[in-house]
Amino acid sequence: MSKVSPFPSSNGGGGGGYNNLKEFTRYRLLQEMLGSCQTGDSESTWKVLITDELTVKIVSCVCKLADTTAEGVSLVEAIEKERQPFPFMDAIYFIQPSWRNIILFLSDMSSRKPLYRKAFVFFSSPISKYLLNIIKKNEYVLTRISALREINLEYLAIDTQGFVTNNDSALELLYGDEEDSRNGVACLNQMAARVATEFPFVRYRAAKSFDATTMTTFSDLIPTKLAAGIWDCLMRYKETIPNFPAKETCELLILDRSVDQIAPIIHEWTYDAMCHDLLNLDGNKYVHEIPSKTGGSPEKKHVLLDDRDPIWLEFRHAHIGVVSEWLHEKAINFVKENKTAQFDHSRYSQAELSTRELKQIAQALPQYVEQRDKLALHQEIASRIYTIMADLGLQKLAQLEQDLVFGDAGIKDVIKYLTRKDDTTGENKLRLLMILAAIHPEIFEGMEGQKLMKLAKLPPGDMKAVENMKLFGFGGSSYRNKSSSGTFSLKFDIQKKKHSARKERPSEETLRFSRFYPMIEELVENLSKGELSKEDYPYLNDPGPTLNQTLVAHSMRSRRTPTWALPQNSDNGISRARHASTDLKKMGQRIFVVIVGGATRSELRVCHKLTAKLKREVILGSSSLIDPATFITKLKMNDDATHELLLDDLQI
């Protein structure tokens, strides 16, 4: 039984140069796993790749069918399904080391007529001694195993700087109504194993109520327990993996959703966030209607909005206020610079072009059609978003949301909005009240909160989502230990002074509605500068020498933009949201940020932004990626979980 190190080399691993997270993951799958099976008499033999429900997602996040085919894989099949025998072919198993998978594997290979000739087995995480012994006891199987390795790869690389551990139920398990915390602990242990792929300086958000006089709940200790679980995994790796790093290679900051309860519900104004918030996408899949060639009903075409789409990659973090303008400018330049486009627009007649030029146009036609269709697709998407924005009246709502967050608006303004904007959708009213609950949790004690819900004309079920905001942040342990103030009245604004959820920062943007920033932006900047509080965010291991803290100025470019997107009382241009490519080879140590309970697209965007600004690659990990609708649904389903956790029960 051999172990494959999950730790990348200092330059990112693979290919001799720097690789981002997706490239590194792809390298490990294609070269370290599939490539290692091309040995001896198997070199020219096609193989079958066997996966389970998780590992097939891991592969599909970073590899295309052509990638696996190039490594000799002719067929990909699911281990849990009935499969056709291929006794003259070898099989590569990339599976989780679960009891079910081991039994299915043994069933495939232990009979006198196995499904495959030989098996190359790669476990996505460490296998228990018990299950390993079950395999070793089967003599038939042992003779048919060509490789048996732990590859330690159980995260999904959803972005060049983002991954998820596929624990979609973490929010419910860790903040839900559990009689005991066993399911929550199991979830954290699984996350720990999936996160522990580098050797970091480990920091975590400390439990604020962790002292001898106050009650400590399980949810208070989520970052603490995850940090301890990750450290336990790393120490096991250190004992068993020969090439375990001699010293720490990066920094890891462990947080949970309570660090910023507003980010999942506030309206974000970037192209990426608005697509997923307003267009009801299925993951990254968008349904695009194109005119029928026969003149009938429009044809529906499913397209993916991901990093394989260059236009999406360029504009996804841009403010929606300028996306349409940039797309229009891009379309003009495309026609101006592309001879095929000019011919398509009748700039040239066939008589004016030489045979060679016509041949070049014909050769370039497929690429031209693809680029033209991509531009048309994104112009349609941007147009749809603008229409929805106007129909929902999002500009006034967004202004109120951001004023609330920064203390420029209070309860009176919310009451005024709910009274005057009766046509606002129920979901947007709910999101507004959830933001209010995050900033002013005391309002929603007793009958006062119900009066607001009645004013908003929301059903009783929605009240659950507002009430459950107390499970996070301002409504966390510090709020649970307070008695009801009972001071709220619909007639008065209880705030005598400015009360904000976060402090103002010198803005790097001049667009309206870009004032809001996720809290991790401030935390990561402080971490990089060595200014993050060691009391609030303690270390598990000694940091040693001062880390590289070199900063790089953020590249900006001013240009005009629609007037609605400009800040009030401003006639400035805007800062282009497209970040210049950064020379990652010259960067300091990576910073990993892990958020338990779901990360938002705004937080992922911030990691891209800070990578350029801090000259350090910032990678975001989480149990899942959440959008507003998902977050609200989860909170509606959650029951209040404030069970006490005694100090004697803290086994980490």
N, C-alpha and C positions, 0 to 999 in steps of 0.2 A: 504494500500500500504506500504510494508516494503522495506527497503534498506539493501542489503548485503554489508558489508564493503569490498572494494577491497584491503585493506591494510593487508599484511602478518604480522604475529607475529615476534618478534625479531629473532627467530630461523628459520624463513622461512615458518612456518605454516604447520600444518597437520602432523599427524603421530608421534608427540612428538619429532622429530629430525629435522635436517637441511634438507631443500628441495631446489634444484636448481630451476631455472625459469620454466622449463618444468614440473618438479615434482609438484611444487606449483600450476601451472595452471591446471594440471591434477587432483590434489586434490580438487581444487575448483569446477571443473566440475562434478567429480564423487561423491564427498562427500557432498559439500555444495549445489549443485544443484540436481543431480539425487538422491543422498542418502537421501536428505530431503523429497523426495516424497514418501518414503517407510514408510508411517504412517497409522494408523487406519486400515480401511477395505481395503486399497490399498496395504498392505504389501506384499501379495502373488499374486498380480495381475500384469500381463505383461502390459507394457505401450508402447505407440508410441512416439518417439521423433521427434518433428517438428522443422526444422531449415530453415534458409534462405541462400542466397548465401555466406554471410560472416560468419555466425555462424557455418556452416558446416565445413568451413576451420579451424576455431578456434578449433573445437572438433577434427578433423582429424589430426591436428598437434601433438596432445599429447595423443590421445586415440586410441586404437585398437577396432575392433568390439567386441572382447571378453570382453573388459573392460566395455562397455556400456551394453552388455548382462548380465554381472554379477550384474549390478545394476537394472535389471528388464526391460531393453529396448529390445523389440523383433523386432522392425522395426524403421528405420530412414527414414523420408520422407521430401520432400521440400514443404514449405508452398505455393509457387507460382504454384505448379502443381496440377492437379486434382487428388484427392485421394479417395480411397475406404473407405466407412464408417465402423467404428468399434464402434458401440454404446455401447458395453459392456466393452470397454477398456478405461482407462484414457490416456490422452495425456499430454506430457511435451513440452511446447513451449519454445524454446530458440531462440529468435528473436530480431532484431533491432526494436526500437520503432518508426518505420516510419509509415506514413499515409497508405501506401499500405498494410503493414503487419497487422496493426490494423483492416483495413477493411476486410482482408482475415480471420483474427482470428474471428471477429464478425460473418462473414458469416458461419464459421465452427460451431459456438456454439449458434447462436441466434435463429435458427428455432426450430419448435416443435420436429423435429427429427434431433438433432445435430450429427455431425460426431463421437463425442466421449462422454463418460459419464461425465467425469470431466476434467478440464484443470488446470494444474500447469504452470503458466506463468512466465518466467524469461526474463527480458529485458536486453540486452547486454550493454545498456547505459541508462542514465536517460531519462524518458519519459516526454514530455511536459504536462503541466496542461490541455491544450486543448484536447490532445488525451486521457489523463486519464479520463477526464470528459465524453468523448464520450463513453468509456467503462462503466463508472458508471451509465450512463443514461439508459443502456440496462438492464432491470430487468431480462430477460431470461438468459443473459450471467452471471450476477452477482451470481445467484444461482448455477451456474455450475463451478465457479472458486474456486479451493481449495487453490491456492497460487497465489499471484501477487507481484513480487519482481523485484527490480533493482539489478542485480548482478555485473554490471560495469566491464565487461570483453570483450574488443573488440580488443585485440592485438593477433597476431599469434606468438606463441612461436616456432620459427624455429630452435632453438638451446638451449642448456642448459644455454647459456649466450647471447642469441640474440633473438630479436623479431622485427616484422615489424607491422606497423599500416594498411597495405593493401591500402595505398594511392599511387598506382603505377604511377599515372599521376602527382604527386607533382612537378617533375622537369619541365614538360611542363607548368603547371598552374602557378608556381611561377616565372619562368624565361621566360615564353612565351610572345607572343604578345597579351596582353590584353588591351582593351580600358579602362577598369576599373579593379580594383583589387578584385571585389566581389568574383569571383571563387577562387582566391588565398586565400582570407581571410576565406572562407568557408572550404577550405582544411586544413588550419592551425587550425581552431577551431575544426575540426573533429580529427585531430592529437592530439590536446591538451587533448581532452576528453579521448582518447585512451591511452595516455601516463600517465595521472594522476592516478596512482595506488599505489603510495607511497607518503609519506610526506617528501620532500627533501629540502635541501639547494639548491636553484635554482640559477645557473649561466648561462650566455649566452654570445655569441660573440657579442660585441658592434659594431654598424655601424661605420666604420672608417671615413665616411664623414659626420657624424651627427653633424653639426655645422651650424652657421648662414650664412656662406659665400659660402658653396658648395651645389651642388644639391644632394639630397638624393632620391634614387629610392626605390621602393617597395622591390626589392630583397635585398637591403642593410639591411632592417629591419626584415628579415625573423626570425632570432633567437630571436630578441626583442619581436616580436608579438607572437611567439609561447610561449616564457617564460611567457608573460602576460596572455595568454590564459590558460596555465597550472595552473598558480597561481589563476586565477579566478575560475577554476574548484575545486581546493583544498579548497578555502574559502567557496564555496557552500557546499562541503562535510563536512567541519568543522561545519557548521550550521545545517546540516540535519542528519549526521551519529553519533549515540550515542557513539560509541567506536573509534572515530577519534583519531589518536595518539596525545598525549599531547605535544610531541616535535618532531623535525625532526629526521627521521630514516636513511637518506642516503644523498648522494650528487648527484646532477643532473647538467650535463654540456650540454648545448644546442648549437649545431653548425649547419651549413648548408654545402652544397656541395662545397662552395667556400673555405672552410678551407683546402682542398687538392684536386685540380683538376687533379693531376697526378695519384693518386691512382687508379682511375677507368680505366685507359688506359695502364699503364705500364705493361709489362709482369711480372707476379708473378710466382715464381718457386716452389711453394708448390704443393703437390699432388692435394689437393682440387681445388686450383685456376686453375691449368693446365687442370684438367678434365673438368671444366666448360668453360674454354677458348678455348680449342682445340678440344673437342669431340662432340660438338653440342648436349649437353644433353638437354632433355626436363625436365626442373626443376632439380630434382635429379634422374631422370630416365635414365638408360643406357640400350641400346639394346645390348644384349650379344648373340653372335651366338655360338651354341653348335652343335656338330656332330649329325646327325640323326641316330637313332637306327636302322633304316631300310636301311641305306646306301644311302639315297637320299640327297637332298639339306639340308644344315644346318638349324636347327630350330632356330627361333628368340625368345629369352626370355628377358622379361623386368625385370630389377632388380633396386632396389632403393639404392642409395648411401647415407645413412643417419646413425644416431647414433644407429639404430637397428642392424647395421652391425659392429661387433667388430673389424674387420680388418680395415675398413674405419675409425672407431673412433680412432684407434691407429695411423694410418699413415697419416690422412688427412692434418695435419699441418707440415708434414715432407718435407724436400727438395726433389724434384724429383730425384736428383742425387744419393740419397741413398735408395730410396724406393725399387728399384729392388733388391738391395743387401739384404735389410732387409727381403723382401718377400722370397728370396731364402733361407736365413738362417732360417726363420720361417718354411718353408716347410721341410727342413732337420730335424729340431728339432721335427716337427710334426710326421714324420715317425719314428724317433728314439724313441720317448716317447709314441707312441700310438700303442698298441698291435694289434688293428684292422687294422691299416695302415701296420704294419709289415706282418700280415697275407695276406693282399691284395697284398703286394709286394713279396709274396712267401718266407718270412723269415722262416715261419713255415709250415710244412705239417700238414694235418688234423690228421695224426697218432701221431704226437708229442704233440698234445694238448688234454687235458682232456675234458670230457663232460662239466664240469663246465666252463672251459675257453672258449669252443666253444659257450656256452650259453651266456657268458658275451660279447663275440665278436658280436654275433647276436643282443644282446640288444643295444650295442653301435653303431651298423652299421648306423642307420639313422643320428646320430650326426656326425659320421665320414664322411659320404657322404656329409653332409652339410658343414663341415669345409673344406673338400678337394675341394669342388666346389667353396667355397669362395676364397680360396687361388688361384685356377686356374683363377678365374674371375679377381682378382686384378693383377695377373701376366700378363694376357692378356691386361688389361687396361694400365699398366705401359709400356708394350712393344709397344702398339699403340702410346703412348705419345712420346716415344723415336724416333719412326719412323717419326712421324710428325715433331718433333724438328729438326731432321736431314734434312728432305725434305725442311723445311722452312728456314733453316740456322739461327735458333733463337739465337744461342750462340753469334754470332757477333753482331746481332741486340740488344740483351739484354745488352751486354757490352757498346754499344754506348748509349743506353737509360739511364743506370745508370751513365755513365760518364757525360752525359748532366745534369742530376739532381744535381750532386755534383760539377759541374763546371770544370770537367776535360776534357770536350770536348765542342766545340762551333759550330758555323754555318758552318765553313770550313769543320769540320768532317762530318756534316750532308750532305753537298753538295758532298763530296767525296764518302760517302756511297751510296747516290742516283745515282751517276754517275757510280759507279763500280758494284753495286748490282742490276742490271736490272731485275733479276729474283725474287726479293722480291715481295710478294703479295701486291696488292693495299691496303688491310686493314692494313698491317703492316707498309707500307709507311705512310698511313694516321695517324696511331697512333704515329709514330715518329714525324710527323709535329705537331700534337696536343700537344705533350710534349714540343716541341720547342716553340710553341705559348704560352704555359703556363709560360715558363721561360723568353722568349723574345717577349712579345706581340707587341712591336713596329715594329718588322720585318714584320708583316702581315698587316701594314697600306698601303693603296694604291696599286701600281703595284708590289711592291717588293714581297709580299706574292704570288701573281699570278705567278710570275716567278718561285718561288720554286715549286708551284703546277704543273706548266708545266714541270719542270725538273723531278718531280716525276711521270709524265704522269698519273695524276689523273683526273677524270671527274669533271666538274664544280660543281656537286651536293656535292662532298666531301668537297669542299671549305667551304660550309656552316658549317660543323662540326668544321673546324679549326677556322673560324671567330667567332663562338659562344663560343669558349674558353674564349673570353673576358668578358663573363657574369660571370665568376668565378674568385675568388682569385686575382692573379696578373693582370688579365684582368678585374677586377671588377670596383668598383667606382673610385679607384685611377687612373685606366687606362682611363676610359671614359672621365675624365676631362682634359686629356693631349692633346696637339695638335700634329699633325703628325710630326714626326722628318724627315722622308724622307731620311734617311741616309743609307739605306740598299743597298748593291750591291752584286751580286753573286760573284764578284771578290775578295771581301775583307771580312775578319772576323771583325765585328764591335766591338767585345769584346777585349778591351785592357788588361783586368784583369779578374781574375776568377769570374764568375757570376753563382751562384748556386741557385737552388730552395729551398734548405734546408742545414743546416750545418751538418758537419760530426759528428757522435756519436761514442763513443768507442764501437766497434762491439762485440756482444755476440755470433756471428756466425763466422765460418771460411770458409764457403762455398762461392763460386763465385755466383754472382747475388743475394746474400742475403743482400747486402749492403743497398738497398733501404728500407725505413721504412715509414709507413703512419704517417702523422703529428699527429694523435690522440695519438700515443705512447708518444711523447714528452709532449703533453698537459696533458694527464692523469697523467704522472709521476710528472709533476710540480704541478698539482692539489693536488695529494696525499701528496706531500712534503710541501704544503702551499706556493709554489713559483709562482703560476699562477698569472699573472698581473691582479689586480683588476680593472685597467683602461680599459684594453682590454676585460676582462671577468668579468664584475661586478656582484654583488649579487642582487637578488630581496628581500631576507630576510637576516637579520643579522646572521652570522655564529655562534655566541655564543662562547662557549669554544672551545679550540683547539681540532681538531678531531684526532682520532687514526691514526698515521702515521708510524706504525711499518712496516719495510720492511723485506723481506726474500730473501736470496740469491737464484738465479736461478740455478736449478740443471742442471749439464752438464755431458756428458759422451763422451769421445773421442773414435773414431774408424776410420778405413780407409774408403776411399770413391773413386769413379771413379775420375781420374785425371782432367777431364774437369770441375768438380764441385769445385775443389780446387781453391783458389785465386791465382793469378799470383804471382810468386816468393815466394811461400809458400809450405812447405812440412808438415804442421801440419795436425792433424786429424780434426774431425768435432765435432760440438756440436749437440748432438742428439735432434731432434725437438720434441720428445715426452716428454711432461711435466709430472713430477711426480705428482701423486694425492696430492691434498692439503687438509689439515684438515680445511674445511670451517667453522666448528663450532667455531674455535678460531680466526676468522677474525674480522677486524674492520668493520666500516660501509661500505655498498655497494657504489659503484660509478656507476651511470648510465650516459651513453653518448648517446645523441640522435642527429642523423645527418639527417637534412631535405634534400630531393632530392636524396636519395639512399645511401646505405652503401655498401662497397666492402667486399669480402671474406678476403682480407688481413687485413682489419680493425677488422673483427670478430676474426681472428687469434690472433691479437695483444691483444685483450681483454682476451683471454685465457692465453696468455703469461704473461700479467701484473698481472693477478689474483694470479699466483704463485709467481711472483717476488715481488709484493707490499704487499702480504698478505691481500689483500682486493678484494672481488669479483667485477669484472668489467663487467657490462652488457651493450651491445650495442643495441640501438633501432634505427629504421629508418622508413621512409615512405615505403621503399622497399629494397630488396637486388638486386644489379645490377652487371652485368658482362660487360666486354668491349664492346661486340657487341650491347648490349642493350643501353649502355650509348651513343655510337656513333650514333645509330639510332635516339635516342631522340634528340641529338644535330643537326642532319641533318634536323629534322622536325621543330625545334624551329625557330621562328623569333625573331629578336633582340627586346628586351623589355627594353627600358631605360626610360620609362615614369617617369616623375617627381612626387614625392610625397611631398606635402607641409606639414609643421609642423602642420597646422590646421587639416589636414586629419588623423593624427596619433591618432586614437582612440583605445587605448589598455587598 
